[in-house]
């Protein structure tokens, strides 16, 4: 079952050591599943999707993400 917890682009940016704008580009290009908050340009990303993305792209933030995101449960 998928984790129903959500994170912001800023949180994912910190974990993956990139800018928030880079995370937004991943979302806009369709590489990273997300939802947009109605009436806003803010995005939310499921924790499971964030971890899948980090692992699939062999990003060094994957292990940090597991440690950080599991504390959110």
C-alpha positions, 0 to 999 in steps of 0.5 A: 500500500502506498504511503499517503504522507505528502512532502513539499518540493522544498523538503525534497530539494533539501534531501536531494541537495538540489534547488526547489526550482529543480524539483519543480522542473522534475514535476513539470516534465512529468518525471516526478508524480505530484499534485498541485494545490488548487489556486496555488503554484505549490506542489505536493509529492508522495513520500513513496514517489519521492523515494522511488524517484531518488532511487531510480535516478541513483541520487545520493539523497535516497538513504537520507530520504529514507531516514528522514521520511520514515520519521514522518510516519 
